[in-house]
Amino acid sequence: FFSYRISFFGYFESAKMMTRLSILSFVLLTFVYGPTNACTNFIVTPGASEDGSMMLAYNADDYDTYGGLYHYAAKNSSNASRKIWDWETGGYLGKIPEPEVTYNVIGNCNEFGLCMGETTWGGVKELSATPQKRALLDYGSLLWITLQRSRDAKEAIEIMTTLMETYGYASTGETFSIVDKNDAWIMDLIGRGPEKLGAVWVALRIPDGNILVHANRA
């Protein structure tokens, strides 16, 4: 067993304040026989960290993403639309309207210190085995579009549910980590089946002083 830990800090400046964003990232490398399925999220609330920081670690079960860093620049536009490509397959899903303002996103965090991660649990076959007809948002697109439109964790949950109700959900069951500098939430969701747009979901706030870990299939 071999483990390697990386810690880094990002700083984003807004009109009123400088927000300190701390992210603790873990990369766990193990030598095993056979395939692995191990996306893992690790959340540490401020009351459980030594320096009072909110922390989110996200280990993606995809070696192609190691070393990559996504950047979505903030934009001001009107009457714009964006094309949606499935994060895993690269398949074209369609396009949706853009809001007039979107926020700067680097990696899995935006300029307000909102960060998100995910793990996959599949879900009951009645809801996940057949793709939702006309759905435009897979879980990866949902995550990064939400980061571009939200300023804190509660707003992110509201935007995610609205997006899914409007444009559908094109993936299987997922658990999302959603954290800002003050609050940490986990959100479980799965599509409503092939005939109806939207998702069945539940969100839970993690009480301050606690640590939470969730992983694929957990």
N, C-alpha and C positions, 0 to 999 in steps of 0.2 A: 504494500500500500504506500502510495506517495501522494502528498498533498502540497499545494503551493497557494499561498494567500497573497492577494494584491489589495492594497488600500490606496484610495485616491480621493481628492476633494475637487469639486467643481464650484466655480463662482459665477453667478449671473447677476447682472446689474439691471434694476428696474428704475423707474422714475423716482421712486420714493425711498428705496432701501437696497442694500446689498444682501442677497440671500445666500447663506452658506449651505451648501448641499454636501452631505457626506454619504458616501456609498462604500460599503464593504463588499468586495467581490472575491468569491472563492472559485478556484478551479481545482477540481478533484480528479486526479488521473489514477486509474486503477487498471491493472492487467488482469483481464478475465477471459474466459472462453465463451464464445457465443455472443449474440447481440445484447446491447444494453438499451435501457429506456429510462432515462434518469434526469429529466429536467427537475431542478430543485430550487425553491425559494426559501430564504432565511430572513426573517424580519426581527429586528431588535428595536423596541420602542425606546423613547428618550429615558424613561425611568429605569430601564434595564441596562443602559450603556454607561460606561465610565465617565464620559464627558457630556452626557445629556443629548447626544445626537440621535436622530432617527436614522436607521440603517436598513438597507435592503440589498441582499445578495441574490443574484440570479444566475444560475448555471444552466445554459441551454444544451439540450441533448441533440446537438448538431455541430459536428466538427467544422463544417463549412463556415460557421459564423465566428469561430475563434479568430481573433485578430482584426475583425471588422468593426467599424463604428459608423452607425447611421447618422446622418445629419439632415434635418428638415428645417430650412430657414424660415423665419417669420415672414409673413406676407400680408400685404394690404391690397385687396382686389375686389372687384364687383362683377357679378354675373359670370364668375369663373366656375369651372367644374374640374374634377380630378378623376383619372382612371384608376380602377381598383384591380390589382393583380394579386392573386393568391400567394401568400408569403411562402408556403411550402412548395407548391407545384409550379408557380409562375404563370398559371393560367389566367386569362383575362376574365374578370367577373362582370364588368360594366363600369359605369361612372355615376358619380353623385355630385350635387352642387357643393361648392366651397363656401364657407362663411366669408364675410368681408375681411376679417382679421384672423390670422392663425399665429401660433406662438413658436418660438425657437425651440427645437428639440435636438439634443445630442444623445446618442445611445438610447437609453430607456428613461430619460429624464428631460424635463423642459425648463424653461427659464425661471419658473416660479418655484422650483424645487419639488415639483410633482414627479414621482417615479412609479413605474409599473413593471411587473414581471408576470410570468404565467407558468402553469403546469397543466398537463393534459390527463384527464381521467376517463375519457371515452363516453361513458354513460349508457343508459338503457337503450337497447337496439331499436325499440319502437320510436325513439326520438332522434337517434343519431345515425342509424344504419342507412337511411334514405336521405339524400340531400334535400334541403329546404328549397322548394321551387322559387325561382326569381330572387333568391338571396344574393346580396352583393358584397357582404362583409365577412371575410374569414377572421379567425381570431387575431392574426398578426396585423391585418389592416385595422381592425377594431382598436387594438392597443395603440398604434401610432397615430391614428386619426384622433383618438381621444386625447392623447398627450398634446396634440397641436391645437386643441380647442378648449382645454380645461386649465383652471388655475389652482385648484385644490382637489383633495380626494373626494369630497362629497359631490362637487360639481362633476367630477369624472364619472361617478356612478350614474348620475342623472343623464349625462350625455351618452354614455354607453347604452343605457336602456332605451333612450329615444332613438339612437341610431339603429338599433336592432329592430325596434318596432316599425321604423320607417323603411329600412332597406333589407331587413332579414339577417339571419345568421347562418353562415355557410360552413361551419366546422362542428366537431363533436364537443363533448363536455370539457369545460376548462375551469380552472381556478385561477383568478387574477389576484396578484398583490397590488394594492393601490395605496401609496403613502405620500404624505407631504411632511413638512417640518414639524407638524403638531399631531397628526392623526394617522393611524394605520388601519387599513381595512383589507379583508379578503372577500372575494365575490365568486360564488359558484354559479355557473350558468350552462344551459344546454338549449338547443333549438326546440321549437314546439312541434317538430315533425314536418313532413313534406308539404302539408297543405296550408299552413298558416305562418305568416312572417312573425318574427320576434323570438323571444327566449323565455324559458322558465328560469328564474334567478333568485338568489338570496345573497345578501351582503351582511357582514358582521364586522363591527368595529372591535379591534384588539385593544383591551384595556391597557393603559400606560403601566409600565413596569413589567410587562410580559414579553416573552420571546415566542415566535411561532415559526414552524417549519412545515412546508408542504411540498410534495413531490409527485411526479407522474404516477398515475394509477392509485394514488393514496386516497 
